Amino acid sequence: MIVALHTRVRPDRAAEYEAAHREVPEALTSAIRAAGVTSWTIWRSGTELFHRLECEDYARLLAALEHLPVNVAWQARMSELLDVDHDYSLAGAQASLPVVWQL
């Protein structure tokens, strides 16, 4: 499935957010792949962040990562940098941005 998400970085933390993503822990990327993600891209326009990920099952992905220590630490770090966090309490298609148009 394809999931599209929107978050927002704090204006004074954009450089730090980008720097953090150049150093995503290998244990986290391995866990994300093991949970069924085949692709995850994040674009930034000013403070707006747009995520597109492909995975087998988004709800299963969230459940697999929820209590994983490396992910808990990563989410704590990201919450310091973001104005708008992704609401991980929502799972499946309703957590994703709705499709408006597709070619």
VOVO-500200 format. One record per residue (C-alpha): residue in three letters; residue number from 1; x, y, z. Coordinates in Angstrom, 2 decimals. Each point is the difference from the previous one (the first is absolute). Example, Ala and Ser with C-alpha at 12.3 -4.5 7.8 and 13.67 -1.06 7.14 Angstrom:
resn=ala; resi=1; xx=12.30; yy=-4.50; zz=7.80
resn=ser; resi=2; xx=1.37; yy=3.44; zz=-0.66
This chain:
resn=met; resi=1; xx=0.00; yy=0.00; zz=0.00
resn=ile; resi=2; xx=1.04; yy=3.61; zz=-0.51
resn=val; resi=3; xx=-0.30; yy=2.39; zz=2.95
resn=ala; resi=4; xx=0.37; yy=3.79; zz=-0.27
resn=leu; resi=5; xx=0.53; yy=2.01; zz=3.19
resn=his; resi=6; xx=0.42; yy=3.66; zz=0.90
resn=thr; resi=7; xx=1.99; yy=1.39; zz=2.92
resn=arg; resi=8; xx=1.53; yy=3.41; zz=0.69
resn=val; resi=9; xx=3.47; yy=0.80; zz=1.28
resn=arg; resi=10; xx=0.50; yy=2.91; zz=2.38
resn=pro; resi=11; xx=1.36; yy=2.95; zz=-2.02
resn=asp; resi=12; xx=3.15; yy=0.29; zz=2.10
resn=arg; resi=13; xx=0.68; yy=-3.77; zz=-0.08
resn=ala; resi=14; xx=-0.10; yy=-0.83; zz=-3.74
resn=ala; resi=15; xx=3.78; yy=-0.34; zz=-0.34
resn=glu; resi=16; xx=0.11; yy=-2.22; zz=3.09
resn=tyr; resi=17; xx=-2.85; yy=-2.14; zz=-1.38
resn=glu; resi=18; xx=1.86; yy=-0.52; zz=-3.26
resn=ala; resi=19; xx=3.25; yy=-0.76; zz=1.85
resn=ala; resi=20; xx=-1.80; yy=-2.59; zz=2.14
resn=his; resi=21; xx=-1.23; yy=-1.73; zz=-3.14
resn=arg; resi=22; xx=3.54; yy=-0.31; zz=-1.31
resn=glu; resi=23; xx=0.70; yy=-2.07; zz=3.15
resn=val; resi=24; xx=-3.07; yy=-2.25; zz=0.36
resn=pro; resi=25; xx=1.16; yy=-2.93; zz=2.16
resn=glu; resi=26; xx=0.63; yy=-3.19; zz=-1.96
resn=ala; resi=27; xx=-1.98; yy=-1.92; zz=2.64
resn=leu; resi=28; xx=-3.02; yy=2.19; zz=-0.82
resn=thr; resi=29; xx=0.26; yy=-0.29; zz=-3.78
resn=ser; resi=30; xx=0.42; yy=-3.77; zz=0.36
resn=ala; resi=31; xx=-3.10; yy=-0.19; zz=2.22
resn=ile; resi=32; xx=-1.99; yy=2.11; zz=-2.45
resn=arg; resi=33; xx=0.99; yy=-2.29; zz=-2.87
resn=ala; resi=34; xx=-0.73; yy=-3.12; zz=2.09
resn=ala; resi=35; xx=-3.47; yy=1.39; zz=0.72
resn=gly; resi=36; xx=-0.75; yy=0.03; zz=-3.73
resn=val; resi=37; xx=1.04; yy=3.42; zz=-1.30
resn=thr; resi=38; xx=1.58; yy=-0.10; zz=-3.45
resn=ser; resi=39; xx=0.29; yy=3.77; zz=-0.54
resn=trp; resi=40; xx=-0.28; yy=3.19; zz=2.09
resn=thr; resi=41; xx=0.69; yy=3.47; zz=-1.38
resn=ile; resi=42; xx=-0.37; yy=3.34; zz=1.80
resn=trp; resi=43; xx=-0.16; yy=3.33; zz=-1.85
resn=arg; resi=44; xx=0.26; yy=3.40; zz=1.68
resn=ser; resi=45; xx=-1.48; yy=3.25; zz=-1.29
resn=gly; resi=46; xx=0.81; yy=2.70; zz=2.54
resn=thr; resi=47; xx=-1.33; yy=-1.48; zz=3.23
resn=glu; resi=48; xx=-2.41; yy=-2.43; zz=-1.66
resn=leu; resi=49; xx=1.07; yy=-3.65; zz=-0.14
resn=phe; resi=50; xx=-1.62; yy=-2.51; zz=-2.33
resn=his; resi=51; xx=0.64; yy=-3.71; zz=0.42
resn=arg; resi=52; xx=-0.72; yy=-2.78; zz=-2.49
resn=leu; resi=53; xx=0.55; yy=-3.55; zz=1.06
resn=glu; resi=54; xx=-0.72; yy=-3.36; zz=-1.50
resn=cys; resi=55; xx=-0.64; yy=-2.84; zz=2.39
resn=glu; resi=56; xx=-1.83; yy=-3.28; zz=0.30
resn=asp; resi=57; xx=-2.31; yy=1.08; zz=2.83
resn=tyr; resi=58; xx=0.21; yy=3.42; zz=1.66
resn=ala; resi=59; xx=-1.79; yy=-1.03; zz=3.21
resn=arg; resi=60; xx=2.40; yy=-2.95; zz=0.36
resn=leu; resi=61; xx=2.96; yy=2.33; zz=-0.57
resn=leu; resi=62; xx=-1.13; yy=2.33; zz=2.79
resn=ala; resi=63; xx=-0.63; yy=-2.91; zz=2.35
resn=ala; resi=64; xx=3.45; yy=-1.49; zz=-0.72
resn=leu; resi=65; xx=1.76; yy=3.28; zz=0.78
resn=glu; resi=66; xx=-2.16; yy=1.32; zz=2.84
resn=his; resi=67; xx=2.01; yy=-1.33; zz=2.96
resn=leu; resi=68; xx=3.33; yy=-0.57; zz=-1.74
resn=pro; resi=69; xx=2.59; yy=1.95; zz=2.05
resn=val; resi=70; xx=1.84; yy=1.44; zz=-3.02
resn=asn; resi=71; xx=-3.31; yy=1.28; zz=-1.42
resn=val; resi=72; xx=-1.17; yy=1.37; zz=3.36
resn=ala; resi=73; xx=3.26; yy=1.97; zz=0.23
resn=trp; resi=74; xx=-0.31; yy=1.17; zz=-3.61
resn=gln; resi=75; xx=-3.60; yy=1.15; zz=0.50
resn=ala; resi=76; xx=1.03; yy=1.93; zz=3.12
resn=arg; resi=77; xx=2.74; yy=1.70; zz=-2.00
resn=met; resi=78; xx=-2.40; yy=0.83; zz=-2.86
resn=ser; resi=79; xx=-2.64; yy=1.39; zz=2.36
resn=glu; resi=80; xx=2.55; yy=2.64; zz=1.07
resn=leu; resi=81; xx=0.41; yy=1.07; zz=-3.63
resn=leu; resi=82; xx=-3.57; yy=-0.14; zz=-1.28
resn=asp; resi=83; xx=-2.92; yy=2.42; zz=0.31
resn=val; resi=84; xx=-2.43; yy=-2.53; zz=-1.47
resn=asp; resi=85; xx=0.72; yy=-3.62; zz=0.89
resn=his; resi=86; xx=-1.54; yy=-2.89; zz=-1.87
resn=asp; resi=87; xx=-2.87; yy=-1.43; zz=2.03
resn=tyr; resi=88; xx=1.18; yy=-3.58; zz=0.41
resn=ser; resi=89; xx=-3.20; yy=-0.87; zz=1.88
resn=leu; resi=90; xx=-1.69; yy=-0.18; zz=-3.40
resn=ala; resi=91; xx=0.80; yy=-3.03; zz=-2.06
resn=gly; resi=92; xx=-0.68; yy=-1.02; zz=-3.55
resn=ala; resi=93; xx=-1.36; yy=2.16; zz=-2.79
resn=gln; resi=94; xx=-1.68; yy=2.54; zz=2.30
resn=ala; resi=95; xx=3.45; yy=1.05; zz=1.26
resn=ser; resi=96; xx=1.12; yy=0.80; zz=-3.52
resn=leu; resi=97; xx=-0.69; yy=3.11; zz=-2.05
resn=pro; resi=98; xx=-2.99; yy=-0.59; zz=-2.28
resn=val; resi=99; xx=0.67; yy=-0.43; zz=-3.72
resn=val; resi=100; xx=-1.37; yy=2.94; zz=-1.98
resn=trp; resi=101; xx=1.31; yy=-0.86; zz=-3.46
resn=gln; resi=102; xx=2.24; yy=-2.60; zz=-1.55
resn=leu; resi=103; xx=1.34; yy=-0.51; zz=-3.53
